[in-house]
Amino acid sequence: MKMKFDFSDKIKKLPPYLFAEIDRTKQKLRNKGLDLIDLSIGDPDILAPKEVIKSLCNSAKLKENQKYALDQGKYELRREIKLWMKKRFGVDLLDENKEILPLIGSKEGLVHFPLAFANPSDYIIIPDPGYPGYLGAVILAGAKPYKLPLLEENNFLPDLSRIPLRVRKRAKIIYLNYPNNPTTAIAPKDFLEKAVKFCSKYGIILVYDNAYSEIYFKEKPLSILEIKGAKEVSIEFHSFSKTFCITGFRLGWACGNKELISGLLKVKTNIDSGVFLAVQEAGVAALRDCSYFPLQLRRIIRERRKLLIKILNSAGFNKIYSEATFYLWVKLPPQFPHSLKFCKYLLEEKNIVATPGIGFGKYGEGFVRFALTLDKKFFEKIDLTDK
Ligand SMILES: Cc1ncc(COP(=O)(O)O)c(C=O)c1O
C-alpha cells in the first residue's frame, strides 16, 4: 500500500519559500555558463584564522575529542567566553557554569529557545524585517507571532509603545537583533535601556541576538548584558560564524540569566548531544589567540562597502544603510517598488544576485540586501547603467 504522508500543522504553517523563482533563474543562468555575482548569502568568503584551523585539525585526531560532547560544553570554552565577554563588553557577571552555554551555531539556540518557555497561547514578538529563523522558532514552538515593524523613519528600531496591551500581557518572549540583519542598524544604549524596562515591566523574556557584534564601522555595538537590570530578563546569543568566518563549523553560545540558560539546556539535552569537541577547541583558539582577526575582517568589509556604495550611488541608489554587519540595505527607487521583481531584473539583466527585502517580512518591501561576502575584484565587474 502506498502511504500518504501529511506534514504536521506546524510545518504547514511555515512561510512559503519566496526565493524559489530566483533560485530557478540562478540555476538556469549558471547552466548557460554565465558567471553570476552572488551577493545574496551572508556567508563570508574569507579564510578562517590559521590558529583555528590548526587547532581543529590537531584536536580532531585525539580519541577523547571523538566522543560525545557533554551537553554543557567544554569548561575551557565556557571560560574563554567569559573572559571575552569581560574584555569586549565589560560584562563580568557571567558564571561559566550556569550562565554560559555553547551552541551548534547561534541559530540552533535561537530557534530552540522558545520550546523551553512558550506555550501555544503565548505571543512571541519578532522584528519585521528580521532574520527568518525567528518566525520559524515561533511556529515550531506552536506560539503566536506578533510582528514588530522596523521602520526607516525610526532608524530601524521598533516602537515598543505601539505593542497593544493585549499582546504585552500575553507575550512570553521578544527577539531583538542589533547589529541588525537585514537593516544594518545598531541599537543605541537608551533604546536598550527602554527595552529592558519594557520586558521587566511585562515579564517578557528578552532574547538578544548579537551575531554581528564584531562587524561595525564606527560605533561599537553593545551587549544587552551591559544594561542595568538586563540579566534578570535576558539571554544573549553570539556566533563564531561571522566574527571568525567559520559558518560551517557550527559554533555559537548563549549567555545571561541562569534560569533561561537552564531552560535552553533542558531542550538541547533532549535534542542534540553537544558541539563536536574539536570544534569547541577551535573556538577556544579563536577567542584566545585571534583578537586580530575581527579587525582584519572589518578592514576588508569596509573596503568592499565603500566600493559597492560608490557603484550603487553612481547608478542612482542614494539611500543606502550600512551602519554595521556585512550587508548593505538599499532602498529601491520609486520605479522599482517590488523587491522580488527588482532582484529578478538584477539577476537576468545584470547577472547579480541580491536578496529581496520582502523575504525578511512585509516591512522589508521596497529594499534589497546586498551581502559584502565576495572579493572586491568581483564588484569591479558590476555595471548597473542602462544600455
Ligand atoms: C541575525 C542572525 N542571527 C543568527 C544567525 C545564525 O548564525 P549561526 O547559526 O551561523 O551562528 C544569522 C545568520 O545569518 C543571522 O543573520
The ligand as a Gaussian input file, in Angstrom:
#p B3LYP/6-31G(d) Opt

LIG

0 1
 C       20.817000      37.843000      12.714000
 C       21.368000      36.462000      12.654000
 N       21.342000      35.730000      13.761000
 C       21.798000      34.465000      13.780000
 C       22.335000      33.888000      12.638000
 C       22.796000      32.462000      12.699000
 O       24.176000      32.336000      12.690000
 P       24.899000      30.995000      13.125000
 O       23.854000      29.960000      13.365000
 O       25.790000      30.647000      11.985000
 O       25.659000      31.312000      14.391000
 C       22.383000      34.622000      11.454000
 C       22.915000      34.028000      10.222000
 O       22.882000      34.547000       9.147000
 C       21.890000      35.944000      11.460000
 O       21.904000      36.707000      10.369000

